[in-house]
Amino acid sequence: VEHKSEFSGFDVDLGSWKREYPYGDTLRDVLGNVTTSTQGVPAELEDYYTALGYPLNARVGSSGLEYQYEGLLSGTRKISSIEYDEDGNAVTKDQTSGKKGYDIYLTIDIELQQKLDEVVKQTLEDAADNKYRQDFTTLFVCLMNPKTGEIYAMSGYQRDKETNKVTPFASGNYLSYTNPGSIVKGATLYMGLNEGVVEPGEIIVDEPMHILGTPVKASYNNYGPIDDVKALEVSSNVYMFNIAIRLAGGTYVPYQSLGISDPSSTFTLMRQYYSMFGLGNITGLDVPNEVGGYVGYSTEVGKLLDFAIGQYDMYTPIQILQYVSTIANDGVTVKPHLFSYATEVNSTNVVSSYENQVVSTLSGNLDYLDRVQQGFRACVSSGKCGSVFASMDVEIAGKTGTAEKLPRGNGKYLVSFIGYAPQENPQVMVYVVIDEPNVDNQANSKLATTMASQIMTE
């Protein structure tokens, strides 16, 4: 640079742009990264970027939203030609003027996001000193508008059990799997009603089930004679077991076999119903590398019963959010999204905006969905989903879930809560999932609903 005047026809410019993240670690793993000019185009993306005309030393988005929206963020390069005057000095002439990339605005409410991060991080840090929560290492929370798919906040943290260091992992909401537990019972009930194996208002006695060759199958309590709405309110396992048995063409007689020879077609049917709600499907969230569901490989009859109560296949938190948004939204499934709109740099001139997208509408008799909605509302209003919501001045519908971690009997659980409000015209829904609390599962279940009420209040 000091001697460039001595070299006719050459220029050197070490200046470069720098991406700034004014909110620090907030959503950093979701926002992603940009390469340096030294790194250039990542080797694994070389063909993709060179096909778009990028030079190999270009600074590009390599992950997250930086990669997803590189086309909007990157702008265009200035192209110049070089000519020489009579003295041999280079004269550059611009052929194409460069243009800065656009400003992108997300659906995220930054104040809500920061509050959420604060609560989630503090909860995980506090777990380090709680003897009942030594294995509580991961916590996810996500909020979405069920009608538009706008993600208002997406938080996630994980704790290292050796160092107790807590680090951001918001992208775990779409990159990691979790068992939904009893949350899935809404879809199970709709399936049973729509397939005609149970009728609206049908009474089934909730008591321990003694099936030949199988450990006793029961609900958390013995609830006695209950109908379909009450089954969701109290989270009856037995009611859902009976739906699965009937779907497979079996019959429950105490201490006898269910008479189900091959339940594989029933597994397929159940997965079809769950997928209609969004479970097991990639949601289409506008991020790279979103994962689908994790499908169990066994077709044992016992697994079929587990499947009906959400303790078999696994889904991402964002899938579970989309599933319950379908219930809240009267059977309409919308695509979740983080992108809202883009403008010219430092301008209000909008050049691109997101149009809400309907993914699908639930097939079948949607009158049965009303029974599910009633059950979700009853779970909250009765206090079965946590008494902490009782003091709130808005009607909330929701469902708790508890899934026992494998291997069974180790005292470790995954607990969660999902809810939406207001019940009659949902504007926001929240999902809280706590991975690997241990021993005192009831206290941890209360933790999930306590957190959910805090978040709903915010």
DALINWO-V837013 format. One line per field, one symbol per residue. phi: phi as a letter, one per 30 degrees, with the letter a starting at -180 (. if undefined). Layout:
phi=???
//
This chain:
phi=.dcdddcdjcbbbcdadbdccdcidehddddibcdddddideedcedddddcjdddcddbdcahdddeceddddibddcbccbbddciddbcbdcbddbddddcccddddddddddedddddddddddccddbdcdcbbbbbbbdddcidddabbabbcdddcidcbdaddddbcbcbddideddddddedddddidbceidcbddbeccceibeecaddbdcidbcdddddecidddddedddddedicbcbeibddicdbdeddeddddddddddjdjcddjedbdiecdcccdcdbdeeddddedcibbdbbdedddddedddddchjcccddacdcabbdehbcddcabdcebddabedjddddddddddddddddddidcjddddddcbdccaacbbbddddeidicbcbabbabadedbecabbbbbccidbiddddddddddddddededd
//
